[in-house]
């Protein structure tokens, strides 16, 4: 049975390939890179201090993402095997 985990995250992705995010009383930031031709993505998180078990799972999903799909309303990030994904929604 699939288990859906929900975590409220506020994130800002900047055009200069950096991002800042906050979730469950923690903040984290990192760098990202994407290729529009093959929809590949690479995300690195620079600091995980004070993270919780759930926020660690979310950050692992970000770091393990290799492909993306989306539009102006959502962004899906999937690992290499594409058997799962995390979805971010524009608010």
N, CA, C and O atoms as a DFTB+ gen file, in Angstrom:
364 C
 N C O
     1  1       0.846      -1.169       0.000
     2  2       0.000       0.000       0.000
     3  2       0.895       1.238       0.000
     4  3       1.855       1.326       0.766
     5  1       0.569       2.184      -0.864
     6  2       1.316       3.433      -0.914
     7  2       0.971       4.286       0.284
     8  3      -0.173       4.314       0.739
     9  1       1.964       4.974       0.785
    10  2       1.753       5.861       1.910
    11  2       2.015       7.286       1.455
    12  3       3.103       7.596       0.970
    13  1       1.035       8.144       1.607
    14  2       1.188       9.546       1.246
    15  2       1.590      10.331       2.478
    16  3       0.932      10.254       3.515
    17  1       2.660      11.077       2.366
    18  2       3.113      11.937       3.446
    19  2       2.908      13.378       3.019
    20  3       3.196      13.739       1.878
    21  1       2.415      14.195       3.921
    22  2       2.183      15.591       3.614
    23  2       3.019      16.452       4.530
    24  3       3.046      16.243       5.743
    25  1       3.686      17.400       3.960
    26  2       4.521      18.330       4.686
    27  2       4.321      19.697       4.062
    28  3       4.479      19.857       2.851
    29  1       3.981      20.666       4.861
    30  2       3.805      22.018       4.346
    31  2       5.181      22.667       4.268
    32  3       5.873      22.828       5.273
    33  1       5.551      23.028       3.064
    34  2       6.854      23.615       2.815
    35  2       6.662      24.924       2.070
    36  3       5.871      25.007       1.131
    37  1       7.372      25.915       2.486
    38  2       7.402      27.178       1.759
    39  2       8.780      27.277       1.120
    40  3       9.793      27.264       1.819
    41  1       8.820      27.374      -0.199
    42  2      10.105      27.407      -0.896
    43  2      10.103      28.474      -1.970
    44  3       9.085      28.740      -2.609
    45  1      11.250      29.071      -2.154
    46  2      11.446      30.046      -3.217
    47  2      12.631      29.583      -4.038
    48  3      13.739      29.449      -3.519
    49  1      12.400      29.337      -5.327
    50  2      13.464      28.947      -6.249
    51  2      13.856      30.182      -7.040
    52  3      13.019      30.795      -7.703
    53  1      15.116      30.543      -6.970
    54  2      15.605      31.737      -7.642
    55  2      16.194      31.373      -9.000
    56  3      16.662      30.253      -9.204
    57  1      16.166      32.323      -9.919
    58  2      16.683      32.105     -11.269
    59  2      18.187      31.831     -11.274
    60  3      18.708      31.260     -12.231
    61  1      18.871      32.224     -10.235
    62  2      20.319      32.008     -10.167
    63  2      20.652      30.614      -9.624
    64  3      21.758      30.376      -9.139
    65  1      19.691      29.704      -9.709
    66  2      19.869      28.292      -9.337
    67  2      20.100      28.066      -7.853
    68  3      20.819      27.140      -7.477
    69  1      19.515      28.881      -7.016
    70  2      19.534      28.646      -5.571
    71  2      18.094      28.614      -5.086
    72  3      17.187      29.071      -5.781
    73  1      17.889      28.073      -3.891
    74  2      16.567      28.089      -3.289
    75  2      16.687      28.188      -1.777
    76  3      17.710      27.832      -1.191
    77  1      15.617      28.680      -1.157
    78  2      15.480      28.715       0.292
    79  2      14.120      28.152       0.618
    80  3      13.143      28.432      -0.077
    81  1      14.048      27.352       1.679
    82  2      12.782      26.722       2.048
    83  2      12.661      26.631       3.562
    84  3      13.659      26.665       4.281
    85  1      11.428      26.516       4.032
    86  2      11.183      26.307       5.456
    87  2      10.044      25.309       5.612
    88  3       9.100      25.276       4.823
    89  1      10.168      24.492       6.663
    90  2       9.155      23.480       6.971
    91  2       9.334      23.041       8.420
    92  3      10.461      22.825       8.865
    93  1       8.255      22.908       9.145
    94  2       8.281      22.409      10.518
    95  2       9.387      23.044      11.361
    96  3      10.217      22.335      11.931
    97  1       9.401      24.335      11.439
    98  2      10.354      25.080      12.264
    99  2      11.808      24.924      11.866
   100  3      12.697      25.162      12.683
   101  1      12.067      24.534      10.642
   102  2      13.434      24.477      10.148
   103  2      13.514      25.269       8.849
   104  3      12.503      25.483       8.180
   105  1      14.692      25.690       8.506
   106  2      14.918      26.305       7.207
   107  2      16.110      25.605       6.573
   108  3      17.018      25.141       7.264
   109  1      16.093      25.537       5.267
   110  2      17.216      24.950       4.557
   111  2      17.342      25.626       3.202
   112  3      16.388      26.214       2.693
   113  1      18.512      25.534       2.640
   114  2      18.756      26.135       1.340
   115  2      19.714      25.272       0.555
   116  3      20.374      24.388       1.102
   117  1      19.780      25.538      -0.722
   118  2      20.651      24.739      -1.560
   119  2      20.746      25.291      -2.965
   120  3      20.396      26.439      -3.242
   121  1      21.235      24.427      -3.844
   122  2      21.381      24.807      -5.244
   123  2      20.631      23.801      -6.116
   124  3      20.476      22.638      -5.741
   125  1      20.175      24.251      -7.265
   126  2      19.457      23.371      -8.187
   127  2      19.913      23.660      -9.604
   128  3      20.407      24.743      -9.917
   129  1      19.731      22.658     -10.449
   130  2      20.053      22.783     -11.863
   131  2      19.074      21.920     -12.640
   132  3      18.778      20.799     -12.226
   133  1      18.572      22.419     -13.751
   134  2      17.609      21.666     -14.560
   135  2      17.959      21.786     -16.037
   136  3      18.504      22.794     -16.487
   137  1      17.632      20.728     -16.782
   138  2      17.850      20.693     -18.227
   139  2      16.485      20.535     -18.887
   140  3      15.840      19.497     -18.734
   141  1      16.041      21.547     -19.616
   142  2      14.730      21.518     -20.247
   143  2      14.601      20.528     -21.389
   144  3      13.488      20.128     -21.731
   145  1      15.710      20.124     -21.985
   146  2      15.651      19.190     -23.115
   147  2      15.274      17.781     -22.672
   148  3      14.409      17.152     -23.282
   149  1      15.915      17.280     -21.616
   150  2      15.610      15.916     -21.163
   151  2      14.880      15.893     -19.817
   152  3      14.657      14.825     -19.245
   153  1      14.509      17.078     -19.314
   154  2      13.796      17.235     -18.041
   155  2      14.539      16.635     -16.857
   156  3      13.925      16.155     -15.904
   157  1      15.859      16.667     -16.926
   158  2      16.641      16.186     -15.792
   159  2      16.830      17.327     -14.796
   160  3      16.800      18.503     -15.157
   161  1      17.027      16.946     -13.527
   162  2      17.181      17.930     -12.467
   163  2      18.195      17.423     -11.455
   164  3      18.335      16.218     -11.247
   165  1      18.890      18.344     -10.837
   166  2      19.838      18.035      -9.772
   167  2      19.624      19.055      -8.661
   168  3      19.622      20.260      -8.911
   169  1      19.442      18.567      -7.425
   170  2      19.200      19.438      -6.275
   171  2      20.142      19.029      -5.157
   172  3      20.249      17.848      -4.825
   173  1      20.818      19.998      -4.585
   174  2      21.702      19.760      -3.442
   175  2      21.285      20.664      -2.299
   176  3      21.024      21.851      -2.496
   177  1      21.222      20.097      -1.103
   178  2      20.865      20.856       0.091
   179  2      22.138      21.089       0.893
   180  3      22.899      20.160       1.162
   181  1      22.353      22.334       1.266
   182  2      23.603      22.704       1.907
   183  2      23.632      22.478       3.409
   184  3      24.713      22.287       3.966
   185  1      22.497      22.491       4.083
   186  2      22.501      22.398       5.543
   187  2      21.219      21.719       6.015
   188  3      20.123      22.127       5.628
   189  1      21.349      20.676       6.856
   190  2      20.176      19.952       7.357
   191  2      20.056      20.039       8.874
   192  3      19.376      19.211       9.480
   193  1      20.685      20.998       9.489
   194  2      20.604      21.099      10.950
   195  2      19.170      21.255      11.418
   196  3      18.355      21.885      10.744
   197  1      18.863      20.683      12.565
   198  2      17.558      20.790      13.225
   199  2      16.408      20.188      12.415
   200  3      15.253      20.559      12.621
   201  1      16.701      19.283      11.516
   202  2      15.632      18.688      10.720
   203  2      14.935      17.569      11.484
   204  3      15.517      16.951      12.376
   205  1      13.686      17.321      11.121
   206  2      12.893      16.259      11.726
   207  2      12.905      15.043      10.804
   208  3      13.415      15.118       9.686
   209  1      12.357      13.941      11.259
   210  2      12.290      12.731      10.447
   211  2      11.515      12.990       9.151
   212  3      11.952      12.586       8.074
   213  1      10.371      13.660       9.255
   214  2       9.557      13.926       8.073
   215  2      10.252      14.909       7.130
   216  3      10.240      14.714       5.915
   217  1      10.853      15.956       7.678
   218  2      11.537      16.912       6.800
   219  2      12.768      16.275       6.157
   220  3      13.128      16.629       5.034
   221  1      13.418      15.340       6.854
   222  2      14.539      14.608       6.252
   223  2      14.076      13.776       5.066
   224  3      14.776      13.699       4.056
   225  1      12.907      13.153       5.172
   226  2      12.362      12.378       4.051
   227  2      12.090      13.282       2.854
   228  3      12.349      12.913       1.709
   229  1      11.567      14.463       3.133
   230  2      11.307      15.415       2.059
   231  2      12.616      15.854       1.407
   232  3      12.725      15.883       0.181
   233  1      13.602      16.194       2.224
   234  2      14.884      16.635       1.680
   235  2      15.575      15.509       0.915
   236  3      16.222      15.760      -0.101
   237  1      15.442      14.268       1.396
   238  2      15.991      13.121       0.651
   239  2      15.332      13.008      -0.720
   240  3      16.002      12.745      -1.719
   241  1      14.012      13.209      -0.763
   242  2      13.295      13.137      -2.047
   243  2      13.786      14.224      -3.001
   244  3      13.917      13.986      -4.201
   245  1      14.056      15.409      -2.473
   246  2      14.589      16.473      -3.319
   247  2      15.960      16.097      -3.871
   248  3      16.210      16.220      -5.070
   249  1      16.845      15.639      -2.990
   250  2      18.214      15.314      -3.390
   251  2      18.246      14.127      -4.355
   252  3      19.098      14.070      -5.242
   253  1      17.325      13.185      -4.183
   254  2      17.290      11.990      -5.041
   255  2      16.551      12.225      -6.361
   256  3      16.557      11.354      -7.231
   257  1      15.922      13.375      -6.518
   258  2      15.193      13.671      -7.759
   259  2      16.163      13.761      -8.930
   260  3      17.230      14.368      -8.835
   261  1      15.764      13.141     -10.037
   262  2      16.574      13.175     -11.259
   263  2      15.800      13.706     -12.460
   264  3      16.393      14.104     -13.463
   265  1      14.458      13.710     -12.351
   266  2      13.614      14.165     -13.453
   267  2      12.498      15.050     -12.919
   268  3      12.070      14.902     -11.774
   269  1      12.034      15.965     -13.748
   270  2      10.928      16.834     -13.359
   271  2       9.882      16.897     -14.463
   272  3      10.153      16.618     -15.630
   273  1       8.672      17.277     -14.047
   274  2       7.549      17.475     -14.955
   275  2       6.648      18.494     -14.278
   276  3       6.518      18.489     -13.054
   277  1       6.030      19.360     -15.053
   278  2       5.130      20.309     -14.415
   279  2       4.690      21.416     -15.330
   280  3       4.981      21.430     -16.526
   281  1       3.977      22.350     -14.726
   282  2       3.499      23.534     -15.431
   283  2       3.487      24.687     -14.438
   284  3       4.197      24.643     -13.433
   285  1       2.699      25.706     -14.702
   286  2       2.687      26.863     -13.808
   287  2       1.972      26.590     -12.484
   288  3       2.023      27.425     -11.581
   289  1       1.309      25.444     -12.349
   290  2       0.585      25.106     -11.123
   291  2       1.291      24.103     -10.231
   292  3       1.100      24.133      -9.015
   293  1       2.103      23.212     -10.793
   294  2       2.747      22.193      -9.980
   295  2       4.086      21.794     -10.580
   296  3       4.378      22.061     -11.746
   297  1       4.884      21.150      -9.750
   298  2       6.163      20.591     -10.161
   299  2       6.277      19.214      -9.540
   300  3       6.182      19.073      -8.320
   301  1       6.479      18.199     -10.360
   302  2       6.710      16.844      -9.865
   303  2       8.178      16.505     -10.046
   304  3       8.761      16.746     -11.103
   305  1       8.766      15.944      -9.003
   306  2      10.164      15.530      -9.025
   307  2      10.218      14.028      -8.775
   308  3       9.632      13.534      -7.812
   309  1      10.921      13.304      -9.639
   310  2      10.973      11.844      -9.545
   311  2      12.425      11.368      -9.501
   312  3      13.309      11.989     -10.090
   313  1      12.662      10.248      -8.790
   314  2      14.007       9.670      -8.776
   315  2      14.305       8.941     -10.083
   316  3      13.474       8.921     -10.991
   317  1      15.470       8.352     -10.175
   318  2      15.931       7.680     -11.393
   319  2      14.934       6.637     -11.900
   320  3      14.688       6.567     -13.104
   321  1      14.354       5.823     -11.008
   322  2      13.451       4.749     -11.447
   323  2      12.048       5.240     -11.816
   324  3      11.262       4.481     -12.383
   325  1      11.732       6.478     -11.508
   326  2      10.440       7.103     -11.822
   327  2       9.240       6.337     -11.262
   328  3       8.140       6.442     -11.803
   329  1       9.436       5.568     -10.187
   330  2       8.333       4.806      -9.591
   331  2       7.595       5.592      -8.514
   332  3       6.545       5.161      -8.037
   333  1       8.136       6.735      -8.134
   334  2       7.501       7.586      -7.140
   335  2       7.802       9.031      -7.512
   336  3       8.613       9.293      -8.401
   337  1       7.156       9.957      -6.839
   338  2       7.445      11.358      -7.079
   339  2       6.991      12.178      -5.888
   340  3       6.178      11.731      -5.080
   341  1       7.524      13.378      -5.793
   342  2       6.983      14.363      -4.862
   343  2       6.413      15.475      -5.737
   344  3       6.916      15.768      -6.822
   345  1       5.359      16.072      -5.229
   346  2       4.708      17.116      -6.004
   347  2       4.689      18.401      -5.192
   348  3       4.277      18.413      -4.032
   349  1       5.137      19.477      -5.814
   350  2       5.097      20.806      -5.219
   351  2       4.042      21.599      -5.969
   352  3       3.954      21.530      -7.195
   353  1       3.250      22.344      -5.234
   354  2       2.154      23.105      -5.836
   355  2       2.422      24.592      -5.668
   356  3       2.827      25.055      -4.601
   357  1       2.188      25.328      -6.745
   358  2       2.328      26.785      -6.669
   359  2       1.128      27.348      -5.924
   360  3      -0.010      26.958      -6.187
   361  1       1.371      28.237      -5.020
   362  2       0.293      28.802      -4.222
   363  2       0.147      30.268      -4.470
   364  3      -0.719      30.912      -3.878
